[in-house]
């Protein structure tokens, strides 16, 4: 266990992911898989002991990259982050994953959100118009559109001339009103969700 891991999860335990001994029920909630250099992400996730495959997996990388993150998600991971992330961040990641969400780094999230924006030209959205925004205030609509274009909270704050704290409040209200869990879902909703065949 790295010190930050112990700080984040005092009752956590480290071991080989192929351990044959099954955990006692209720002892594990999330599997944190630290990648070994030189082996593919898919192989390492596939090599998890059977009892660990039933749990959500967060992949930890010493040298994170968007490509490796995509490979981790393609192999079934629910989260991906730097091995040396701060304890507070690890706790936050665990909370998101345990609530059924995905933990996607900012760089990859920007790429995904940007890609959904580029798809907008081939999206069937004329029939819906902007019905997604009917329950939002004008400021929330501005924040949602800017967020859906791939901007970070800091960039939104700078663009709209408001504080990051205010942006966070708007984002929370938008997620609740539109019943979306994350930025990717919001981007899909704002940019249209039905793609032409």
C-alpha positions as CSV (number, residue, x, y, z in Angstrom):
1,X,0.0,0.0,0.0
2,X,1.3,3.4,-0.9
3,X,0.9,6.0,1.9
4,X,-1.7,7.9,0.0
5,X,-3.8,4.7,-0.5
6,X,-3.6,3.9,3.3
7,X,-4.6,7.5,4.0
8,X,-7.6,7.2,1.7
9,X,-8.7,3.7,2.7
10,X,-7.6,2.8,6.2
11,X,-9.2,-0.6,6.0
12,X,-7.9,-1.2,2.5
13,X,-5.5,-4.1,1.7
14,X,-3.0,-4.6,-1.0
15,X,-2.2,-7.9,-2.7
16,X,-1.7,-9.6,-6.0
17,X,-4.8,-9.2,-8.3
18,X,-4.6,-12.9,-9.1
19,X,-4.9,-14.0,-5.5
20,X,-6.7,-17.4,-5.3
21,X,-8.2,-16.7,-1.9
22,X,-11.7,-15.2,-2.2
23,X,-12.4,-12.2,0.0
24,X,-15.0,-12.5,2.7
25,X,-18.3,-11.1,1.7
26,X,-18.6,-7.4,2.2
27,X,-14.9,-6.8,2.7
28,X,-14.2,-5.3,-0.7
29,X,-16.2,-2.7,-2.6
30,X,-13.8,-1.5,-5.3
31,X,-10.8,-3.2,-6.8
32,X,-7.9,-0.8,-7.5
33,X,-5.6,-2.3,-10.1
34,X,-2.1,-0.8,-10.4
35,X,-0.9,-1.5,-13.9
36,X,2.4,-3.3,-14.5
37,X,4.6,-1.8,-17.1
38,X,4.9,-3.9,-20.3
39,X,1.5,-5.7,-20.1
40,X,-1.6,-4.6,-21.8
41,X,-4.5,-3.2,-19.7
42,X,-6.9,-5.7,-21.1
43,X,-4.7,-8.6,-20.1
44,X,-4.2,-7.3,-16.6
45,X,-8.0,-6.8,-16.1
46,X,-8.7,-10.2,-17.6
47,X,-6.2,-11.8,-15.2
48,X,-8.0,-10.5,-12.1
49,X,-9.1,-13.3,-9.8
50,X,-12.7,-14.3,-10.5
51,X,-14.0,-12.9,-7.3
52,X,-12.5,-9.5,-8.1
53,X,-14.2,-9.4,-11.6
54,X,-17.5,-9.0,-9.9
55,X,-16.5,-5.7,-8.3
56,X,-16.0,-2.3,-10.0
57,X,-12.4,-1.8,-11.0
58,X,-10.4,1.4,-11.0
59,X,-7.1,1.3,-12.9
60,X,-4.1,3.1,-11.5
61,X,-1.3,4.1,-13.9
62,X,2.2,5.3,-13.1
63,X,2.2,7.1,-16.5
64,X,-1.4,7.8,-17.4
65,X,-2.4,8.5,-20.9
66,X,-5.7,9.0,-22.7
67,X,-5.0,5.9,-24.9
68,X,-4.4,3.7,-21.9
69,X,-7.5,5.1,-20.2
70,X,-9.6,4.2,-23.3
71,X,-8.2,0.7,-23.2
72,X,-9.0,0.4,-19.5
73,X,-12.6,1.4,-20.1
74,X,-12.9,-0.9,-23.1
75,X,-11.8,-3.7,-20.9
76,X,-14.5,-2.9,-18.3
77,X,-12.8,-0.6,-15.8
78,X,-15.1,1.9,-14.1
79,X,-12.3,4.5,-13.4
80,X,-8.8,5.4,-14.3
81,X,-6.3,7.7,-12.6
82,X,-2.7,8.4,-11.7
83,X,-1.2,5.9,-9.2
84,X,0.0,8.8,-7.1
85,X,-3.3,10.7,-6.9
86,X,-4.0,12.5,-3.6
87,X,-5.9,10.6,-0.9
88,X,-8.9,13.0,-1.2
89,X,-9.2,12.3,-4.9
90,X,-9.0,8.6,-4.4
91,X,-11.9,8.8,-1.9
92,X,-13.9,10.9,-4.5
93,X,-13.2,8.4,-7.2
94,X,-14.4,5.5,-5.0
95,X,-17.6,7.4,-4.2
96,X,-18.4,8.1,-7.9
97,X,-17.7,4.5,-8.9
98,X,-19.7,3.0,-6.1
99,X,-22.7,5.2,-7.2
100,X,-22.5,3.6,-10.6
101,X,-20.5,6.4,-12.4
102,X,-17.3,6.4,-14.3
103,X,-14.2,8.3,-13.3
104,X,-12.7,9.8,-16.4
105,X,-9.8,12.2,-16.3
106,X,-10.2,15.8,-17.5
107,X,-8.1,15.3,-20.6
108,X,-10.0,12.3,-21.8
109,X,-13.3,13.8,-20.8
110,X,-12.5,16.9,-23.0
111,X,-11.7,14.6,-25.9
112,X,-15.0,12.7,-25.6
113,X,-17.1,15.8,-25.1
114,X,-15.4,17.5,-28.0
115,X,-16.1,14.5,-30.2
116,X,-19.8,14.6,-29.3
117,X,-19.8,18.2,-30.3
118,X,-18.2,17.4,-33.7
119,X,-21.0,14.8,-34.2
120,X,-23.6,17.5,-33.9
121,X,-23.6,18.0,-37.7
122,X,-24.9,14.4,-38.1
123,X,-27.3,14.5,-35.3
124,X,-31.1,14.6,-35.6
125,X,-31.9,17.5,-33.3
126,X,-34.2,19.6,-35.4
127,X,-37.3,17.7,-34.2
128,X,-36.4,18.3,-30.6
129,X,-35.0,21.8,-31.0
130,X,-33.7,22.8,-27.6
131,X,-36.3,21.0,-25.5
132,X,-33.4,19.9,-23.2
133,X,-33.1,23.4,-22.0
134,X,-36.7,24.3,-21.2
135,X,-36.4,23.9,-17.4
136,X,-33.0,25.7,-17.2
137,X,-32.4,29.4,-16.4
138,X,-30.7,31.5,-19.1
139,X,-27.4,31.3,-17.1
140,X,-27.7,27.5,-16.7
141,X,-28.2,27.2,-20.5
142,X,-25.0,29.2,-21.1
143,X,-23.1,27.0,-18.7
144,X,-24.5,23.8,-20.2
145,X,-23.6,24.9,-23.8
146,X,-20.1,25.9,-22.7
147,X,-19.7,22.7,-20.7
148,X,-21.0,20.6,-23.6
149,X,-18.3,22.1,-25.9
150,X,-15.6,20.6,-23.6
151,X,-14.7,23.6,-21.4
152,X,-13.5,23.0,-17.8
153,X,-15.1,24.8,-14.9
154,X,-12.2,27.3,-14.9
155,X,-12.7,28.1,-18.6
156,X,-16.4,28.5,-18.1
157,X,-15.9,30.9,-15.2
158,X,-13.4,32.9,-17.3
159,X,-15.7,32.9,-20.3
160,X,-18.9,33.9,-18.4
161,X,-17.2,36.2,-15.9
162,X,-18.3,34.2,-12.8
163,X,-16.5,32.3,-10.1
164,X,-15.6,28.6,-10.3
165,X,-17.8,28.1,-7.2
166,X,-20.8,29.6,-9.1
167,X,-20.0,27.4,-12.1
168,X,-20.0,24.3,-9.8
169,X,-23.4,25.3,-8.4
170,X,-24.8,25.7,-11.9
171,X,-23.4,22.4,-13.0
172,X,-25.0,20.6,-10.1
173,X,-28.3,22.2,-10.8
174,X,-28.0,21.4,-14.5
175,X,-27.2,17.7,-13.8
176,X,-30.2,17.5,-11.5
177,X,-32.6,19.2,-13.8
178,X,-31.5,17.2,-16.8
179,X,-31.1,14.0,-14.8
180,X,-27.6,13.4,-16.1
181,X,-24.7,12.0,-14.1
182,X,-21.7,13.5,-15.8
183,X,-20.3,15.9,-18.4
184,X,-20.3,13.2,-21.1
185,X,-24.0,12.6,-20.6
186,X,-24.7,16.3,-20.6
187,X,-22.8,16.8,-23.8
188,X,-24.7,14.0,-25.5
189,X,-28.0,15.6,-24.3
190,X,-27.1,19.1,-25.3
191,X,-25.6,18.2,-28.7
192,X,-28.4,15.8,-29.5
193,X,-28.7,12.1,-28.7
194,X,-30.2,10.6,-31.8
195,X,-27.7,10.0,-34.5
196,X,-28.8,9.5,-38.2
197,X,-28.4,6.0,-39.6
